[in-house]
Amino acid sequence: MAEELRAELAILNVPAMVLGDAERAVCSLWPYLVAMTDGRMIWWCSPHSSRRGRTLWTFAWVAPTAAVRLAAHYRVLIKQPLPPPLTKLVAFALDLPEENDAAHP
């Protein structure tokens, strides 16, 4: 199910990486946006809070539905700045120059 989710996300131009096996797997889209599956359903933590201000966990039974909802969450998150430690990690992973790095043009 995780590979099916990754394929559905790719159709929506959302990069994702799958770790795990057919029984249990995670599909990582962005820092703090990771979907998990047990082969029967897909669940993840929404970037939005519940009405009570708590963490909002959501789920979908099929990969296409999850992909559409996750893509919407992804598009919200990529517009927000990452916390400083993650900014440096992402810059390192993508080989981007840091803001105060004089070695890069």
Backbone as CSV, one residue per row, in Angstrom:
resi,resn,N_x,N_y,N_z,CA_x,CA_y,CA_z,C_x,C_y,C_z
1,MET,0.817,-1.188,0.000,0.000,0.000,0.000,0.867,1.262,0.000
2,ALA,2.025,1.213,0.659,2.908,2.382,0.705,3.464,2.706,-0.680
3,GLU,3.817,1.687,-1.441,4.321,1.935,-2.798,3.212,2.481,-3.693
4,GLU,1.994,2.008,-3.494,0.861,2.547,-4.238,0.654,4.024,-3.886
5,LEU,0.795,4.350,-2.609,0.684,5.742,-2.177,1.778,6.589,-2.809
6,ARG,3.017,6.082,-2.800,4.121,6.821,-3.406,3.844,7.076,-4.887
7,ALA,3.327,6.083,-5.594,3.011,6.232,-7.020,1.903,7.266,-7.234
8,GLU,0.889,7.237,-6.385,-0.201,8.225,-6.491,0.314,9.636,-6.201
9,LEU,1.210,9.761,-5.239,1.800,11.065,-4.934,2.653,11.565,-6.095
10,ALA,3.373,10.665,-6.749,4.199,11.050,-7.898,3.330,11.628,-9.015
11,ILE,2.147,11.061,-9.223,1.222,11.589,-10.226,0.844,13.031,-9.891
12,LEU,0.783,13.329,-8.600,0.432,14.675,-8.131,1.663,15.575,-7.954
13,ASN,2.817,15.122,-8.447,4.081,15.864,-8.358,4.514,16.127,-6.916
14,VAL,4.308,15.144,-6.069,4.746,15.235,-4.671,5.794,14.149,-4.451
15,PRO,7.033,14.548,-4.147,8.071,13.543,-3.914,7.843,12.817,-2.591
16,ALA,8.141,11.538,-2.573,7.976,10.752,-1.352,8.948,9.582,-1.373
17,MET,9.312,9.135,-0.190,10.218,8.007,-0.046,9.551,6.980,0.865
18,VAL,9.617,5.724,0.482,8.992,4.655,1.256,10.063,3.839,1.965
19,LEU,9.819,3.571,3.231,10.678,2.700,4.034,9.797,1.656,4.696
20,GLY,10.225,0.422,4.666,9.458,-0.630,5.311,9.196,-1.780,4.368
21,ASP,8.147,-2.546,4.679,7.791,-3.703,3.871,6.301,-3.676,3.553
22,ALA,5.782,-4.759,3.001,4.374,-4.807,2.600,3.433,-4.760,3.798
23,GLU,3.900,-5.179,4.956,3.049,-5.226,6.153,3.003,-3.876,6.882
24,ARG,4.166,-3.286,7.090,4.261,-1.993,7.794,5.257,-1.123,7.067
25,ALA,4.854,0.098,6.783,5.752,0.994,6.063,5.413,2.444,6.381
26,VAL,6.383,3.309,6.120,6.168,4.744,6.221,6.482,5.363,4.866
27,CYS,5.784,6.425,4.579,5.983,7.167,3.349,6.284,8.603,3.767
28,SER,7.530,9.011,3.607,7.970,10.329,4.051,7.863,11.327,2.906
29,LEU,7.135,12.431,3.162,6.928,13.449,2.140,7.722,14.721,2.411
30,TRP,7.780,15.126,3.674,8.391,16.396,4.073,8.634,16.300,5.568
31,PRO,9.564,17.081,6.116,9.723,17.030,7.571,8.376,17.245,8.270
32,TYR,8.074,16.386,9.180,6.820,16.403,9.949,5.594,15.974,9.147
33,LEU,5.780,15.450,7.948,4.660,14.894,7.185,5.051,13.497,6.716
34,VAL,4.675,12.532,7.527,4.999,11.127,7.279,3.719,10.316,7.406
35,ALA,3.404,9.559,6.379,2.230,8.691,6.409,2.678,7.279,6.761
36,MET,1.879,6.605,7.552,2.174,5.232,7.948,1.078,4.314,7.448
37,THR,1.441,3.066,7.177,0.447,2.092,6.753,0.741,0.734,7.362
38,ASP,-0.333,-0.001,7.594,-0.223,-1.376,8.057,-0.727,-2.325,6.972
39,GLY,-0.887,-1.805,5.753,-1.387,-2.594,4.645,-2.899,-2.558,4.510
40,ARG,-3.592,-2.053,5.530,-5.058,-1.965,5.488,-5.538,-0.521,5.399
41,MET,-4.798,0.396,6.014,-5.161,1.809,5.985,-3.899,2.655,6.055
42,ILE,-4.051,3.940,5.780,-2.945,4.896,5.804,-3.334,5.988,6.786
43,TRP,-2.424,6.356,7.687,-2.721,7.428,8.624,-1.520,8.358,8.764
44,TRP,-1.783,9.590,9.153,-0.739,10.598,9.306,-1.236,11.708,10.205
45,CYS,-0.306,12.540,10.628,-0.609,13.693,11.468,-0.766,14.904,10.550
46,SER,-1.929,15.534,10.607,-2.204,16.698,9.773,-1.379,17.897,10.261
47,PRO,-0.979,18.791,9.344,-0.292,20.004,9.786,-1.237,20.983,10.472
48,HIS,-2.527,20.726,10.404,-3.524,21.574,11.049,-3.890,20.976,12.406
49,SER,-4.204,21.822,13.352,-4.631,21.355,14.674,-6.127,21.044,14.658
50,SER,-6.535,20.255,15.641,-7.961,19.983,15.789,-8.660,21.246,16.284
51,ARG,-9.967,21.212,16.372,-10.718,22.370,16.872,-10.330,22.709,18.304
52,ARG,-9.866,21.724,19.029,-9.444,21.935,20.416,-7.966,22.304,20.530
53,GLY,-7.300,22.456,19.384,-5.896,22.842,19.394,-4.936,21.688,19.588
54,ARG,-5.422,20.484,19.464,-4.580,19.294,19.658,-4.088,18.753,18.319
55,THR,-3.166,17.814,18.404,-2.673,17.147,17.208,-3.832,16.453,16.507
56,LEU,-3.897,16.600,15.206,-4.990,16.026,14.432,-4.456,14.870,13.586
57,TRP,-4.805,13.662,13.988,-4.456,12.472,13.221,-5.588,12.198,12.249
58,THR,-5.260,11.857,11.039,-6.274,11.565,10.031,-5.880,10.297,9.281
59,PHE,-6.810,9.728,8.556,-6.528,8.477,7.859,-7.340,8.366,6.578
60,ALA,-6.944,7.411,5.751,-7.684,7.074,4.539,-7.565,5.570,4.335
61,TRP,-8.575,5.001,3.717,-8.584,3.554,3.470,-7.898,3.176,2.173
62,VAL,-7.809,4.121,1.216,-7.211,3.806,-0.081,-6.150,4.844,-0.437
63,ALA,-5.150,4.408,-1.185,-4.015,5.260,-1.522,-4.397,6.510,-2.327
64,PRO,-5.280,6.423,-3.328,-5.607,7.645,-4.074,-6.211,8.748,-3.196
65,THR,-7.080,8.379,-2.270,-7.672,9.370,-1.365,-6.605,9.967,-0.451
66,ALA,-5.765,9.103,0.110,-4.686,9.581,0.977,-3.753,10.506,0.210
67,ALA,-3.430,10.155,-1.032,-2.497,10.960,-1.828,-3.028,12.365,-2.059
68,VAL,-4.297,12.483,-2.384,-4.880,13.815,-2.622,-4.818,14.653,-1.352
69,ARG,-5.166,14.063,-0.224,-5.160,14.800,1.038,-3.737,15.120,1.489
70,LEU,-2.829,14.170,1.339,-1.435,14.416,1.704,-0.804,15.480,0.802
71,ALA,-1.148,15.469,-0.479,-0.616,16.481,-1.399,-1.056,17.875,-0.966
72,ALA,-2.279,17.997,-0.505,-2.761,19.294,-0.018,-1.967,19.724,1.218
73,HIS,-1.722,18.795,2.133,-0.911,19.106,3.321,0.515,19.483,2.913
74,TYR,1.077,18.743,1.971,2.430,19.005,1.487,2.533,20.431,0.939
75,ARG,1.561,20.840,0.133,1.595,22.171,-0.472,1.494,23.280,0.574
76,VAL,0.828,23.006,1.675,0.779,23.964,2.793,2.146,24.039,3.460
77,LEU,2.728,22.886,3.741,3.986,22.840,4.506,5.177,23.405,3.744
78,ILE,5.251,23.186,2.446,6.431,23.668,1.712,6.484,25.185,1.627
79,LYS,5.361,25.857,1.900,5.331,27.317,1.894,5.769,27.912,3.223
80,GLN,5.868,27.068,4.247,6.248,27.546,5.570,7.746,27.330,5.787
81,PRO,8.398,28.251,6.488,9.828,28.053,6.755,10.040,26.873,7.703
82,LEU,11.124,26.167,7.466,11.484,25.067,8.353,12.143,25.622,9.607
83,PRO,12.030,24.924,10.734,12.777,25.344,11.922,14.281,25.329,11.601
84,PRO,15.086,26.208,12.233,16.506,26.340,11.881,17.292,25.024,11.781
85,PRO,17.183,24.083,12.733,17.970,22.850,12.556,17.585,22.095,11.290
86,LEU,16.303,22.090,10.937,15.877,21.398,9.726,16.306,22.154,8.479
87,THR,16.333,23.469,8.536,16.784,24.265,7.394,18.205,23.877,7.025
88,LYS,19.062,23.754,8.014,20.457,23.378,7.757,20.553,21.949,7.228
89,LEU,19.751,21.047,7.773,19.768,19.656,7.327,19.309,19.548,5.880
90,VAL,18.228,20.234,5.534,17.719,20.199,4.159,18.726,20.836,3.214
91,ALA,19.318,21.956,3.602,20.331,22.606,2.762,21.512,21.671,2.532
92,PHE,21.923,20.956,3.579,23.022,20.005,3.444,22.624,18.863,2.510
93,ALA,21.430,18.321,2.696,20.978,17.187,1.890,20.840,17.564,0.417
94,LEU,20.410,18.791,0.149,20.236,19.248,-1.233,21.478,19.943,-1.773
95,ASP,22.527,20.020,-0.944,23.787,20.672,-1.302,23.555,22.131,-1.698
96,LEU,22.744,22.808,-0.883,22.469,24.233,-1.095,23.409,25.070,-0.234
97,PRO,23.793,26.247,-0.695,24.636,27.102,0.142,23.850,27.637,1.336
98,GLU,24.517,27.705,2.471,23.873,28.305,3.640,23.903,29.812,3.486
99,GLU,23.007,30.498,4.177,22.886,31.949,4.029,24.175,32.681,4.359
100,ASN,24.901,32.214,5.355,26.121,32.907,5.770,27.383,32.186,5.298
101,ASP,27.284,31.345,4.296,28.422,30.583,3.799,29.099,31.371,2.682
102,ALA,30.248,31.947,2.971,30.974,32.766,1.989,31.680,31.918,0.939
103,ALA,31.820,30.600,1.156,32.523,29.745,0.215,31.710,29.509,-1.052
104,HIS,30.396,29.711,-0.966,29.561,29.519,-2.137,29.240,30.865,-2.768
105,PRO,29.221,30.924,-4.097,28.890,32.210,-4.750,27.441,32.579,-4.562
